[in-house]
Every structure is written in structure tokens, then in C-alpha cells.
Amino acid sequence: MAHLEVQPKKRSSAWLWLILGLVIIIAILFLLMRGGNNTRQDTIIAADSVAVAPATDTAVAQP
């Protein structure tokens, strides 16, 4: 009988590097998008659009 040597198949680590690279790119993009927007524009109100209540109550007349 012939002697056959069985060698384990070499695993390619390309998938590991690809996934690791994608995770790093996503993390960098997340930090850049999050860090560049320090102002909250949804809470800024223009001065001319603010309603100001009157200083005195004008609904009830005092004698």
C-alpha cells in the first residue's frame, strides 16, 4: 500500500483582516461624525422667535 501524508489545509487569515479593517474604519467614522458636531442646533432659538410674556398682568384691572 502507498503511504499518503495528510497535511492540514492552511487557513487564510484574509477574512480576519478584512473584518478587523472594517471594524476599525467604522469606529473611526463614528468618532469623526460624533466629535465634529459639538453644538446642539436643535436647541438654538433665534431671538426674534421667542415669545415674551408681559411684565404685568393686563387681564385684570385693579381699581
DAJOUR-V443141 format. One record per backbone hydrogen bond with DSSP energy under -1.0 kcal/mol. NH is the residue of the N-H (numbers start at 1). CO is the residue of the C=O. If there is no record, write none. Layout:
nh	co
NH	CO
NH	CO
//
This chain:
nh	co
17	13
18	14
19	15
20	16
21	17
22	18
23	19
24	20
25	21
26	22
27	23
28	24
29	25
30	26
31	27
32	28
33	29
34	30
35	31
36	32
43	40
49	46
//
